[in-house]
Amino acid sequence: MENKLNHQYNWNISYEIVMNISNVELWKIISSPSNLELFHPFCSKNNVINWPGKNSIDHIHYYNGMILERNFVNWYENKGYDLFIGEKNKSKSYVEWRIDEINHNQSKIKITIYPHIFNLGNIFKNFFPFFFFIRPNIKKYVKQVLYGLQWYVLNKEKISKNQFGSNIFFSP
């Protein structure tokens, strides 16, 4: 699944986690409409505009009042998807979600984010703000989202607001 859409960015941030769930069942969760309402610790609403598949669009309403739009550009059944996320009519970050089957009841999920902030253009100018501010906070965010997904998989319960701690970008 080589993708040229991520090549405009200088760096990426990723995190992966192994879960005791089949790749098919995990896919059912992350590909369901409004799925972020189940496991995203900073999402108050996940409104669907167009769903499912490539060209899907949804809006994430964060607890801090921010609203971001996700535009899905690739959709790989039982494997993942790629999307652009950001405020409407502004710069977008690129995100890849990938599921790998380990065995029939265990899967690995990985989220990779190519943030647009301090990640386009001059690498020398952007290096320090990206690696000392953006990267640690986005890495924490990706972990918190995946911990939320793991919580949902294990407990079959919607997670609560800021369940795995606050985040400078997304908490009120």
PyMOL commands that set and color helices and strands:
alter all, ss='L'
color gray80, all
select helices_A, chain A and resi 5-8+23-30+36-39+123-155
alter helices_A, ss='H'
color red, helices_A
select strands_A, chain A and resi 13-19+43-50+57-62+67-76+80-86+93-103+106-114
alter strands_A, ss='S'
color yellow, strands_A
deselect
rebuild
show_as cartoon
